[in-house]
Amino acid sequence: MDTTVSCELHLRLILSSESSLPVRASLRYDTADPYAVHAAFHTGDDDTVDWAFAREALAEGLHRPTGIGDVQIWPCRSRGLDVVCIALASEEGEALLHAPARVLKGFLERTEAAVPPGTEHGHLCLDEELSRLLAES
């Protein structure tokens, strides 16, 4: 049986050193996809920008800079609070987001209770994954 862990949180989209905008986000972790965290950034009434990135990268980003390419994550302080910076890049543009470290830590603790780090491979059904990949190609 698959388990899903979800979290709603409020981020700050950093526009400049003096300006930012609030962004609501939904994080989802599913034991059927045990290596990934799926994020939906709410950009309008029903519009979202969806990303998936490694749970391990998000966990590591709580303590030290991690990631290369389109997702980079690192800890920092903003307005006197511990935050996690998440930099996203794609062909459509770039975004720098500040997420509350306390909320991310709680979310990750719940994902680790569902699937302890290092045991992800035991939650994959290789036959199903191979069939899905072949169907997509």
ABEGO torsion letter per residue (X at the ends): XBBBBBBBBBBBBBABAABBBBBBBBBBBBAABAABBBBBBBABAABBBBBBBBAAAAAAAAABBBEBEABBBBBBBBGGBBBBBBBBBBAAEBBBBBBBAAAAAAAAAAAAAABBBGAAAAABBAAAAAAAAAAAX
